[in-house]
């Protein structure tokens, strides 16, 4: 496994902007898993560890885009129907044996290789056959319905780039280039803990003062959605020796450790103490809302991320701060999710010099567009606000007043989950 440099997340303890944090992480975080070769059908969602070059042209020869008739454009009458004898039949997978002479048409099917000579294909719906001839309507353009050799890609062209997260269409592209196997980074092995004596597993009995652990399951879904191999290590008791032993054991078998809770500066925040005893911890006070200090560090040589305790803060900071780190550790080159401009349908005030994310639901504006409406309850512990929203509206640091109708950046949950 590749190693990270010591103190890879080190930084001062001042209030930091999200832009500074992401820039520092982009500089320091790098792939920590080794590449492995997989059959193409098993590579969906993996990060590509090599450039894929085309070994041939696609299409390998000119071919027909439709079922119809291959003709010489010069044989067609400009303003009236053209009648041509049909000489031959060409199907996909069976290249023509000879050129097609002028003054003749060839019956041809979708994907079939064009014979030498003809440059145009007339769709069968726009023709009619009569006594061994085809009658073609006027008006077609030269080269219509003809796919040219190499119009998809050329031999030697880079068709997929290292660092790409492979989608279904990427697998199809690699297959079209003739690849049966592909070099990808191994999945990131993530150890996931929750901390806190107040937490209980869902389904158990809730004593006074106890709550069910929701953070771990939300993080489990987010991590698996990125293609990580996640080991759910449950809830850690608020006992320093237990926490330290669990983190040390996790570091021996994983590429990343993720926890929620226990990384602040309170007397019961034992995760902070354990990480400092085993490696390095850097608490960042980010100028964001929702969210409180988020911890980056290392347990030995293994990267560590300590998430906040409130469930909304956990999910929002994961999507905007932690997700890019994890993608870089996995070898990805593109880690920034797409945001889309949308009109705000509400008024909001915020502090200057702080990035805010508001939970919103999209509503049709009656004019063919969409408008964002803020979820009515904003607390960082209100998990139902994430369930009832479509995504986040991002408000920049220099904004203090948001008026209805203002264009804002919208981050759909579908982009980060």
NORKALIN-V239051 format. One record per residue. N is the residue number from 1. PHI is phi in radians with two decimals (999 if undefined). Layout:
BEGIN
N & PHI
N & PHI
END
This chain:
BEGIN
1 & 999
2 & -1.11
3 & -1.82
4 & -1.65
5 & -1.20
6 & -1.02
7 & 0.93
8 & -1.17
9 & -1.92
10 & -1.11
11 & -2.97
12 & -1.17
13 & -1.77
14 & -1.30
15 & -1.14
16 & -1.97
17 & -1.33
18 & -1.12
19 & -1.12
20 & -1.09
21 & -1.08
22 & -1.17
23 & -1.14
24 & -1.13
25 & -1.13
26 & -1.10
27 & -1.30
28 & -1.71
29 & -1.42
30 & -2.53
31 & -1.02
32 & -2.05
33 & -1.92
34 & -1.45
35 & -1.21
36 & -2.52
37 & -1.64
38 & -2.18
39 & -1.02
40 & -0.97
41 & -1.21
42 & -1.88
43 & -1.73
44 & -1.02
45 & 1.45
46 & -1.39
47 & -1.68
48 & -1.20
49 & -1.87
50 & -2.70
51 & -1.33
52 & -1.84
53 & -1.86
54 & -1.27
55 & -1.61
56 & -2.75
57 & -1.33
58 & -2.34
59 & -1.09
60 & -1.28
61 & -2.72
62 & -1.01
63 & -2.56
64 & -1.53
65 & -1.54
66 & -2.53
67 & -1.41
68 & 3.09
69 & -2.38
70 & -1.45
71 & -2.46
72 & -1.46
73 & -1.03
74 & -1.14
75 & -1.45
76 & -1.55
77 & -1.30
78 & -1.27
79 & -2.09
80 & -2.54
81 & -1.14
82 & -2.03
83 & -1.97
84 & -2.26
85 & -1.19
86 & -1.57
87 & -2.15
88 & 1.83
89 & -2.45
90 & -2.12
91 & -2.00
92 & -1.08
93 & 1.53
94 & -2.27
95 & -1.04
96 & -1.13
97 & -1.53
98 & -2.62
99 & -1.12
100 & -1.75
101 & -1.21
102 & -1.05
103 & 1.42
104 & -2.34
105 & -2.11
106 & -2.10
107 & -1.15
108 & -2.42
109 & -2.10
110 & -0.93
111 & 1.52
112 & -1.30
113 & -1.19
114 & -1.19
115 & -1.29
116 & -1.02
117 & 2.00
118 & -1.08
119 & -2.20
120 & -2.48
121 & -2.20
122 & -1.69
123 & -1.07
124 & -1.10
125 & -1.17
126 & -1.78
127 & -2.30
128 & -2.53
129 & -1.66
130 & -2.49
131 & 0.93
132 & 1.37
133 & -2.16
134 & -2.03
135 & -1.85
136 & -1.94
137 & -1.24
138 & -1.36
139 & 1.90
140 & -1.29
141 & -1.59
142 & -1.04
143 & 1.43
144 & -1.06
145 & 1.07
146 & -1.95
147 & -1.54
148 & -1.56
149 & -0.96
150 & 1.31
151 & -1.24
152 & -1.47
153 & -2.69
154 & -1.87
155 & -0.97
156 & 1.56
157 & -1.31
158 & -1.34
159 & -1.83
160 & -2.49
161 & -1.83
162 & -0.92
163 & 1.67
164 & -1.32
165 & -1.51
166 & -1.31
167 & -1.79
168 & -1.02
169 & -1.17
170 & -1.20
171 & -1.10
172 & -1.08
173 & -1.13
174 & -1.11
175 & -1.12
176 & -1.11
177 & -1.49
178 & 1.64
179 & -1.47
180 & -1.69
181 & -2.20
182 & -2.59
183 & -1.58
184 & -2.31
185 & -1.31
186 & -1.11
187 & -1.04
188 & -1.24
189 & -1.54
190 & -1.99
191 & -1.65
192 & -2.11
193 & -2.20
194 & -1.98
195 & -2.28
196 & 2.36
197 & -1.19
198 & -1.43
199 & -1.51
200 & -2.30
201 & -1.21
202 & -0.96
203 & 1.70
204 & -1.46
205 & -1.43
206 & -1.72
207 & -1.37
208 & -0.95
209 & 1.53
210 & -1.75
211 & -2.41
212 & -1.32
213 & -1.38
214 & -1.78
215 & -1.02
216 & -1.09
217 & -1.34
218 & -1.14
219 & -1.16
220 & -1.01
221 & -1.15
222 & -1.15
223 & -1.18
224 & -1.13
225 & -1.10
226 & -1.57
227 & 1.61
228 & -1.33
229 & -1.60
230 & -1.84
231 & -1.86
232 & -1.41
233 & -1.78
234 & 1.35
235 & -1.84
236 & -1.63
237 & -1.19
238 & -1.40
239 & -2.30
240 & -0.92
241 & -1.14
242 & -1.13
243 & -1.12
244 & -1.12
245 & -1.13
246 & -1.16
247 & -1.18
248 & -1.10
249 & -1.15
250 & -1.14
251 & -1.12
252 & -1.30
253 & -2.23
254 & -2.33
255 & -1.70
256 & -2.74
257 & -2.05
258 & -2.19
259 & -2.27
260 & -2.24
261 & 1.43
262 & 1.43
263 & -2.04
264 & -1.51
265 & -2.00
266 & -1.35
267 & -1.14
268 & -1.74
269 & -1.56
270 & -1.37
271 & -1.08
272 & -0.96
273 & -1.12
274 & -1.15
275 & -1.12
276 & -1.12
277 & -1.24
278 & -1.73
279 & -2.96
280 & -2.36
281 & -2.35
282 & -2.27
283 & -1.48
284 & -1.84
285 & -1.72
286 & -1.57
287 & -1.45
288 & -2.41
289 & -2.61
290 & -1.32
291 & 2.37
292 & -2.27
293 & -0.90
294 & -2.04
295 & -1.83
296 & -2.07
297 & 3.13
298 & -2.48
299 & -1.81
300 & 1.16
301 & -1.84
302 & -1.68
303 & -1.01
304 & -2.30
305 & -2.23
306 & -1.88
307 & -1.55
308 & -1.09
309 & -1.66
310 & -1.27
311 & -1.10
312 & -1.20
313 & -1.07
314 & -1.02
315 & -1.23
316 & -1.19
317 & -1.21
318 & -1.07
319 & -1.08
320 & -1.79
321 & -2.08
322 & -1.42
323 & -0.94
324 & -1.05
325 & -1.10
326 & -1.11
327 & -1.09
328 & -1.19
329 & -1.11
330 & -1.47
331 & 1.74
332 & -1.28
333 & -1.67
334 & -1.88
335 & -2.11
336 & -1.68
337 & -1.23
338 & -1.32
339 & -2.04
340 & -2.20
341 & -1.22
342 & -2.64
343 & -1.50
344 & -1.40
345 & -1.88
346 & -2.60
347 & -1.86
348 & -2.66
349 & -2.01
350 & -2.56
351 & -1.33
352 & -1.29
353 & 1.18
354 & -2.40
355 & -1.44
356 & -2.18
357 & -2.11
358 & -1.89
359 & -1.38
360 & -2.38
361 & -2.07
362 & -1.53
363 & -2.24
364 & -1.14
365 & -1.61
366 & 1.39
367 & -2.16
368 & 1.52
369 & -2.11
370 & -2.31
371 & -2.32
372 & -1.64
373 & -2.02
374 & -1.25
375 & -1.10
376 & -1.19
377 & -2.03
378 & -1.86
379 & -1.00
380 & -1.25
381 & -1.80
382 & -1.61
383 & -1.15
384 & -1.08
385 & -1.19
386 & -1.34
387 & -1.16
388 & -1.55
389 & -2.06
390 & -1.72
391 & 2.97
392 & -2.11
393 & -1.67
394 & -1.78
395 & -1.92
396 & -1.26
397 & -1.06
398 & -1.43
399 & -1.49
400 & -2.13
401 & -2.26
402 & -1.87
403 & -1.85
404 & -0.97
405 & 1.65
406 & -1.21
407 & -1.36
408 & -2.30
409 & -1.49
410 & -2.00
411 & -1.91
412 & -1.19
413 & -1.05
414 & -1.12
415 & -1.41
416 & -2.23
417 & -2.36
END
